[in-house]
Amino acid sequence: MEFWRVLNWHPDASDPSQNGHPLYIWPRQGVGRVDDPDHEYLVVYVGDSAEGAVAEAFGSYPRWDENILDPPPATPAGTLKPS
């Protein structure tokens, strides 16, 4: 089975602890999620189709334009910013 994920990829992120690395997992997923306040587990959201992954990542935006591709405002400190 294949899984799809939409993420804030950056080519210079060489470590999974850096936002922008394909294996980076946000420490807090956000509103409406079942996050673990005790940090005993992490959650990765994936879809079984590319369309589902895009809907999960961008479905809460009322208008889709180029601004939705900017790094999220809650980007952790020390994150790489695309140039």
C-alpha positions as CSV (number, residue, x, y, z in Angstrom):
1,M,0.0,0.0,0.0
2,E,1.2,3.5,-0.8
3,F,0.7,6.5,1.4
4,W,0.9,10.2,0.5
5,R,1.9,13.1,2.6
6,V,2.0,16.9,2.0
7,L,4.9,18.6,3.8
8,N,7.0,21.7,4.0
9,W,10.0,20.2,2.1
10,H,13.3,22.0,2.0
11,P,16.4,20.5,0.2
12,D,18.8,21.7,2.9
13,A,17.0,19.9,5.7
14,S,19.4,17.0,6.3
15,D,18.0,15.8,9.6
16,P,14.5,14.5,10.5
17,S,14.4,16.9,13.5
18,Q,14.4,19.9,11.0
19,N,11.2,21.1,9.5
20,G,11.6,20.7,5.8
21,H,13.0,17.1,6.0
22,P,10.6,14.5,4.6
23,L,10.5,12.6,7.9
24,Y,9.9,15.6,10.1
25,I,6.9,15.3,12.4
26,W,5.3,18.4,13.8
27,P,5.4,18.4,17.6
28,R,1.8,19.6,17.7
29,Q,-0.5,18.9,14.9
30,G,-3.1,21.6,15.6
31,V,-6.7,22.3,16.1
32,G,-9.1,19.4,15.8
33,R,-6.5,16.7,16.2
34,V,-6.0,14.1,18.8
35,D,-2.5,15.2,19.9
36,D,-0.7,13.7,23.0
37,P,-0.2,16.5,25.6
38,D,2.3,14.2,27.4
39,H,4.4,13.7,24.2
40,E,4.3,9.9,24.5
41,Y,3.5,9.5,20.8
42,L,3.6,11.5,17.5
43,V,1.1,11.5,14.7
44,V,1.7,11.6,11.0
45,Y,-1.2,12.3,8.8
46,V,-1.1,10.6,5.4
47,G,-3.6,9.8,2.7
48,D,-4.1,6.7,0.6
49,S,-4.3,9.0,-2.5
50,A,-2.5,12.1,-3.5
51,E,-5.9,13.9,-3.6
52,G,-6.7,12.9,0.0
53,A,-3.3,14.1,1.2
54,V,-3.8,17.5,-0.5
55,A,-7.3,17.8,1.0
56,E,-6.0,17.0,4.5
57,A,-3.3,19.6,4.1
58,F,-5.2,22.4,2.5
59,G,-8.9,21.6,3.1
60,S,-9.3,24.2,5.8
61,Y,-8.3,27.1,3.5
62,P,-11.4,28.9,2.2
63,R,-9.4,30.2,-0.9
64,W,-6.5,28.4,-2.6
65,D,-3.8,30.7,-3.9
66,E,0.0,30.9,-3.8
67,N,-0.1,32.0,-0.1
68,I,-1.1,28.6,1.1
69,L,2.3,27.3,0.1
70,D,4.1,29.6,2.5
71,P,5.6,27.9,5.6
72,P,2.8,27.8,8.3
73,P,2.9,30.7,10.9
74,A,3.4,28.1,13.7
75,T,6.7,26.9,12.1
76,P,9.0,25.8,14.9
77,A,12.0,28.1,15.7
78,G,15.1,27.2,13.8
79,T,13.2,26.0,10.8
80,L,14.7,26.4,7.4
81,K,13.0,29.0,5.2
82,P,12.8,28.5,1.5
83,S,14.9,30.9,-0.5
